[in-house]
């Protein structure tokens, strides 16, 4: 009897002379099924990227390229490096006030995806490599963070473990009354970061609510009527409700006597140009050249067309353009924004080592508006100068100090 030869193909073994037909076909079909399964598993953008994104001829690659914060990321050099890998820099265009880059150290050949990647929920971050000798190796790929708490919220709070979103406490806030096109802020009982979700209005054409800062909801009046705004803080499992009455704007009084038309400090009225601009973190520079105009009726207009770039030593440059108009009031040298008339401010971020423009949403009325901080809207006005603090942070914390020179008025 002739010896029968054994032929191996993948994990399937057949014998010569009796090869099972279709083996190759089945292997190809199963391979295709496996690839399709991976595609459907990761085709949901809220979970992960379909395929890892790496630059052609990158000096190194990362793996995996998606996962939750805390994922162990392996860095594999693709060529001989002048020094060992030291840091991964994650970059992403975010709303103002949120860091646009996050740095984590490499130990050995691995790094850990930092929690800060969840600052604005799930999303893709560009990944750059820095060596131990300080040399940047440029972008080597991208990492998509998933499973972030509050992925559909702008808040930074953590979702409570095992929360089923059923409130264990209900709080009825004091009723509020506002005028059409005005805003008011309601707070949670929490003194730390809230995880606010499920904001709803029974009559959205009357007033609506949006998350604001650390633990507030901004309520905006839209038309006369009564509505109830509700929202849920998942960090404390508390459901809040507040009745909102929106009234029509009152017309100014008429009749005998002189009509007082000025609604703001007369010292402010006129046109001002920013000669001084200080980043309160002590890192940024530039930012001068924008123009602020105040009218006696309380209108504040900011024009950023001639504003210089704000430059940070972390290789970031922020460019603001466009205009905004606000209605403000003043009392005892403190300004309050009553309403936003127009917001047409655009923002663009540039990284010095990657000059491609990255547009971002501008928070508030930009870095030149008086009255936009949460707790420090004082101003100092003289015949020639005007000084105050501004904010571009979602928390409305003071971000910049500006000094303006009077042009007219």
RABELJO-V735978 format. One line per field, one symbol per residue. phi: phi as a letter, one per 40 degrees, with the letter a starting at -180 (. if undefined). burial: # if it has 9 or more other C-alpha atoms within 8 Angstrom, else .. A space follows every 10 residues. Layout:
# RABELJO-V735978
phi: ???
burial: ???
This chain:
# RABELJO-V735978
phi: .cccccbbbg cbbbbdgbcc cgdccccccc cccccccccc cbcccccacc bcbbccfcca bbacbaicdg ccbcbbcbac bcaccbabbc bacbcdgbdc abbbcbbgbb bbccccccdb gdicbcbbbb cccgcccgcb iabbcbfccg dbbccbcccc dgcbgcccab bccdcbbbcd gbbabbbccc cbccbcafca bcbcccabbb cagcabbcbb cbadibabcb abcccbfbbb bacbbbbcdc cccbhcgccc ccbbdcccch bbbccbabcc cgbcaggchc bbbbbcchcb bbbccbcccc bbccgbbbbb ahbabbbbbb afgbbbccab cabbcbbbbb cdcacccbca cccgbgcbcc gcccaabcab bbcbbababb abcccgcdbb bbbbbcbbh
burial: .......... ..####.... .......... .......##. .###..#### .#.#...### ##.######. ..###.##.. ....###### ######.#.. .#.###..## ####..#### ########## ##....#.## ########## #.#####.#. ..#...#..# .......### ###....#.. ..#####.## #.##.####. ########## ####.##### #####.#### #######... .......... .####..### #####.#### ...####### ######.### ########## ##..###### ########## ..######## ..#.###### #.......## ###.##.### ####..#### #...###### ########## ######...
